[in-house]
Amino acid sequence: MGVIDICNPSLFFIKSNGNRHQSLVSFEGKQRTVISMASTMPLEHVNQYEPKLKGDSFIRPHLRKLSPYQPILPFEVLSAQLGRKPEDIVKIDANENPYGPPPEVNEALGSLKFPYIYPDPETRQLRAALAQDSGLESDYILVGCGADELVDLVMRCVLDPGDKIVDCPPTFSMYEFDAAVNGALVIKVPRNPDFSLNVDAIIDAVEQEKPKCIFLTCPNNPDGSIINDEELLKILALPILVVLDEAYIEFSGVESRMKWVKKHENLIVLRTFSKRAGLAGLRVGYGAFPLSIIEFIWRVKQPYNVSVAAEVAACAALRNPAYLEMVKGALLQERKRLFKLLEEVPFLSPYPSHSNFILCKVESGLDAKKLKEDLAKMGVIVRHYNSKELKSYIRVSVGKPEHTDALIKCLKCFA
Ligand SMILES: Cc1ncc(COP(=O)(O)O)c(C=O)c1O
């Protein structure tokens, strides 16, 4: 507490221990009587005398236990770590499309008319283009900042803390991660040894645990297996929301199930421009939803979740379907060649894949983690997982022919 000395009608001062501290408050006009309860301690000393309150005490309890997502490293960081130029690194760890987008994308990005105006919250142009591309009306389609955002949005709309989801590992780890962020519990129904879904176990889990939704991936990441119609229909018949992630569907030879959302009130289908159109860096994903669900996704999403650049780029990519087909063809051809060459490596057993990556079991006593680290030192970056079920595997993305050649040359050093 201090003594207030109103010595000037326009300013007042607080005296403490003979020092004068100028107040930020100014009094214009008449003198007033002021009772001050304010501390006169200089601000910089205040915290010394208060009990220490740690910042993390503000964090929601379930998030304090959250393990961070294990992201891949971007080119610049890899380049610094490995002491190699980005051009000299063969990055086949994140299933990116090494051909990048069609030339129309760079042209469109170079001539953005209104980057200073907020983007269209309804991404009308892109949804119209996607309706043409998919054959599903745009009312059923919503665009997100990558399919990743849509996974999170679905969970935010559907799950209360303590609700359950079904996850079928090994699979894309974002489902488990987002469930943890949203305070949901994960019921794991492991895949069969050949990575196919264990549909009977899923049916049992739904009966016993009463989960709200299940995340299915077709083709599955990391092995590239697909889900057939019969399996999917069995799961759709259960009282559960089915989120079908088709991030890699273009490489599978299986037709997208986007249009199924008109018939199945409990189906959501997610897709992305990251793989098919080489736009992983611009973050554009999209989803097909039943009308009774999409309404709530619209309400929950951030208004400007898709940037002007992202929408323009995705529209430009769809204007060149011939390029997208050509790139897909090149990757499928390369997948075939890569698979054959991996089969010839004595310590690897590759799994047939319907996607733009190939999972390989590392055998003959070789340690998969060490193999990944040794390859990285040679400038070839592949994916390895810390999880129990995948620790003896590596996953390699299908790249350009020269990427395959570099990988195989390095692998020969370990034979
Ligand atoms: C199965 C699966 N779904 C979704 C994504 C993420 O897609 P996006 O880049 O659109 O967020 C990935 C990325 O690797 C994936 O493997």
The ligand as an ORCA input file, in Angstrom:
! r2SCAN-3c Opt
* xyz 0 1
  C      -3.185    -42.220    -44.308
  C      -2.897    -40.753    -44.329
  N      -3.912    -39.901    -44.185
  C      -3.701    -38.572    -44.205
  C      -2.438    -38.061    -44.359
  C      -2.229    -36.587    -44.291
  O      -2.691    -35.956    -45.418
  P      -2.527    -34.386    -45.541
  O      -1.157    -34.109    -46.056
  O      -3.594    -33.998    -46.497
  O      -2.762    -33.796    -44.177
  C      -1.350    -38.910    -44.520
  C       0.001    -38.358    -44.686
  O       0.987    -38.978    -44.796
  C      -1.590    -40.291    -44.480
  O      -0.585    -41.170    -44.591
*
